[in-house]
């Protein structure tokens, strides 16, 4: 299961790319915020101490949050007996 999660994460972003140039936020920072409970782009940005500026990054940031939350649900889902 952990290998699957690593493949999913690696396929999303393979390098430390900047997602938001207004706030200089990297993809990994958004994923970290999602792992710590952020359920939306706005919550992730608040977690990082800033807010959405121009909105150009919103769809990418939302996709990162959604993907990371999905990985988290898979990793911690109850296992069938």
C-alpha positions as CSV (number, residue, x, y, z in Angstrom):
1,X,0.0,0.0,0.0
2,X,2.8,2.5,0.9
3,X,4.4,1.8,-2.5
4,X,1.1,2.7,-4.3
5,X,0.9,6.0,-2.3
6,X,4.5,6.8,-3.2
7,X,3.8,6.2,-6.9
8,X,0.7,8.4,-6.7
9,X,2.6,11.2,-5.0
10,X,5.6,11.0,-7.4
11,X,3.3,11.0,-10.4
12,X,1.6,14.2,-9.2
13,X,4.8,16.3,-8.8
14,X,8.3,15.0,-9.4
15,X,10.2,18.1,-8.4
16,X,9.9,20.9,-5.8
17,X,7.9,23.2,-8.1
18,X,6.4,26.5,-7.2
19,X,2.6,26.4,-7.4
20,X,1.9,29.9,-6.2
21,X,4.3,32.6,-7.4
22,X,2.4,35.3,-5.5
23,X,3.1,33.7,-2.1
24,X,6.0,31.5,-3.3
25,X,4.4,28.3,-2.2
26,X,5.8,24.9,-3.3
27,X,3.7,21.9,-4.1
28,X,5.2,20.0,-1.1
29,X,4.0,22.7,1.3
30,X,0.5,22.4,0.0
31,X,0.7,18.6,0.3
32,X,2.0,19.0,3.9
33,X,-0.9,21.3,4.8
34,X,-3.4,18.7,3.4
35,X,-1.7,15.9,5.4
36,X,-2.2,18.1,8.5
37,X,-5.9,18.4,7.8
38,X,-6.5,21.2,5.2
39,X,-9.4,20.2,3.0
40,X,-9.3,23.0,0.5
41,X,-6.9,25.4,-1.2
42,X,-8.0,28.2,1.2
43,X,-7.4,26.0,4.3
44,X,-3.9,25.0,3.0
45,X,-3.0,28.6,2.3
46,X,-4.2,29.6,5.8
47,X,-2.2,26.8,7.3
48,X,0.9,28.3,5.5
49,X,0.1,31.8,6.9
50,X,-1.1,33.4,3.7
51,X,-4.1,33.7,1.4
52,X,-5.0,33.3,-2.2
53,X,-3.9,36.3,-4.2
54,X,-4.5,36.3,-8.0
55,X,-6.2,32.9,-8.2
56,X,-4.0,31.6,-11.0
57,X,-2.8,28.7,-8.8
58,X,-6.2,27.8,-7.3
59,X,-7.1,24.8,-9.5
60,X,-3.6,23.3,-9.2
61,X,-3.5,23.8,-5.5
62,X,-7.0,22.3,-5.1
63,X,-5.9,19.2,-7.1
64,X,-2.8,18.8,-4.9
65,X,-5.0,19.0,-1.7
66,X,-7.5,16.6,-3.1
67,X,-4.9,14.1,-4.2
68,X,-3.1,14.2,-0.9
69,X,-6.3,13.8,1.1
70,X,-7.2,10.8,-1.1
71,X,-3.7,9.3,-0.4
72,X,-4.3,9.9,3.3
73,X,-7.7,8.2,3.3
74,X,-6.1,5.2,1.5
75,X,-3.2,4.9,3.9
76,X,-5.4,5.0,7.0
77,X,-8.5,3.1,5.7
78,X,-9.5,0.2,7.9
79,X,-8.3,-3.1,6.5
80,X,-10.6,-5.9,5.8
81,X,-10.2,-8.9,8.1
